[in-house]
Every structure is written in structure tokens, then in C-alpha cells.
Amino acid sequence: GSSTTTFNAIRKVAFDSAVHVPFIVFPVYFMYKHTLYDGDGPLAGLRKYRDDASALLLSYYTVWVPANLAVFTFIPVRFRIGFIATTSLGWLSISSFLTHGGLSSTSD
């Protein structure tokens, strides 16, 4: 719905965080990646997700729960896409930087 009450925002974010992301979004992503890019199949992707789920979900919850609560409560509709896109750019940039070794992997 389009209601911006705190209860409705919490309900939307709770469903997204507890059901949609951990049981649909991330498993499908890992199966897709491991089938099409790594070539070791969907079960390997699910095993990788199982191994990485705790850290991955913690980072997801740290950024996206507050961001989604903001979107569903006080960000005006006309600014929501821009806010989510900016949040996503920041999260993906920092995640990529940290995943690939940060500053320690640069050479002199």
C-alpha cells in the first residue's frame, strides 16, 4: 500500500528483510551467478550463499533496513528512486572496495 504510517513501514521492511531478500533475492542471485558466470551450477551457488549468508545479511540489514524505513515513512514519493539509487551506489561501492581488499591490495 501507499500508507506511510510507521506500522506500515515496519511491516513492509520486515517482510522484505525476513522473507523476500534472504529466501528469494539472494538465493536466486547466487544460483544465477554460479550457473552462468562460474559454471558450477545452481547447487554450488546455494552452498556459497549458505556459507556467506550471515555476513551478507548483516551488511544488507545494516544499510537497507534504515534506508527502507526512511523510504516508506518520510522520503517523498518523487525522491524515492533517487534516494534508493544513491544508497545502492554507496553500498555497492563500499562492498566492492572491502571485498576486493580495500587499500591493502594497491601496489606502489
PETA-V801718 format. One record per residue. N is the residue number from 0. RES is the residue in three letters. PHI is phi in degrees with one decimal (* if undefined). OMEGA is omega in whole degrees, -180 to 180 (999 if undefined). Layout:
N,RES,PHI,OMEGA / N,RES,PHI,OMEGA
This chain:
0,GLY,*,-178 / 1,SER,-100.8,180 / 2,SER,-64.6,-180 / 3,THR,-109.5,177 / 4,THR,-68.4,179 / 5,THR,-59.5,179 / 6,PHE,-59.3,-179 / 7,ASN,-65.5,178 / 8,ALA,-62.9,180 / 9,ILE,-62.8,179 / 10,ARG,-60.7,-180 / 11,LYS,-64.5,-178 / 12,VAL,-67.7,179 / 13,ALA,-62.6,179 / 14,PHE,-63.7,-180 / 15,ASP,-60.2,-175 / 16,SER,-78.0,-175 / 17,ALA,-95.1,-176 / 18,VAL,-123.5,-171 / 19,HIS,-60.8,-176 / 20,VAL,-71.4,-176 / 21,PRO,-72.0,-175 / 22,PHE,-110.2,179 / 23,ILE,-125.0,-172 / 24,VAL,-61.1,-176 / 25,PHE,-67.1,178 / 26,PRO,-60.0,179 / 27,VAL,-63.9,178 / 28,TYR,-58.7,-178 / 29,PHE,-65.2,177 / 30,MET,-63.8,180 / 31,TYR,-61.0,-178 / 32,LYS,-60.8,-176 / 33,HIS,-74.0,176 / 34,THR,-83.6,-173 / 35,LEU,-86.2,-175 / 36,TYR,-102.2,-177 / 37,ASP,-91.9,176 / 38,GLY,75.5,-179 / 39,ASP,-106.7,169 / 40,GLY,91.8,-176 / 41,PRO,-66.2,180 / 42,LEU,-66.7,175 / 43,ALA,-64.0,177 / 44,GLY,-63.8,178 / 45,LEU,-65.7,177 / 46,ARG,-64.8,178 / 47,LYS,-63.0,178 / 48,TYR,-61.9,179 / 49,ARG,-57.2,-179 / 50,ASP,-68.8,-175 / 51,ASP,-100.6,-170 / 52,ALA,-58.1,-176 / 53,SER,-59.7,-179 / 54,ALA,-66.8,-179 / 55,LEU,-63.9,-180 / 56,LEU,-68.0,177 / 57,LEU,-61.6,179 / 58,SER,-67.4,177 / 59,TYR,-61.1,-178 / 60,TYR,-64.3,-179 / 61,THR,-60.7,-178 / 62,VAL,-93.6,-167 / 63,TRP,-83.5,176 / 64,VAL,-64.1,177 / 65,PRO,-62.7,-180 / 66,ALA,-63.3,180 / 67,ASN,-68.9,175 / 68,LEU,-62.0,177 / 69,ALA,-62.3,-179 / 70,VAL,-61.1,-175 / 71,PHE,-84.5,179 / 72,THR,-115.0,-172 / 73,PHE,-124.9,176 / 74,ILE,-75.0,178 / 75,PRO,-61.3,-176 / 76,VAL,-51.2,-176 / 77,ARG,-67.0,-180 / 78,PHE,-105.8,-173 / 79,ARG,-64.5,-179 / 80,ILE,-63.1,178 / 81,GLY,-62.5,179 / 82,PHE,-64.3,180 / 83,ILE,-64.2,180 / 84,ALA,-63.6,179 / 85,THR,-66.7,177 / 86,THR,-61.0,180 / 87,SER,-63.2,178 / 88,LEU,-58.9,179 / 89,GLY,-63.8,-179 / 90,TRP,-64.6,180 / 91,LEU,-66.4,179 / 92,SER,-64.8,180 / 93,ILE,-65.8,179 / 94,SER,-60.8,180 / 95,SER,-64.2,179 / 96,PHE,-58.2,-179 / 97,LEU,-69.5,-179 / 98,THR,-64.3,-176 / 99,HIS,-97.7,170 / 100,GLY,94.9,178 / 101,GLY,59.3,-178 / 102,LEU,-73.3,-177 / 103,SER,-67.7,-178 / 104,SER,-93.4,179 / 105,THR,-80.5,-180 / 106,SER,-108.6,180 / 107,ASP,-85.9,999
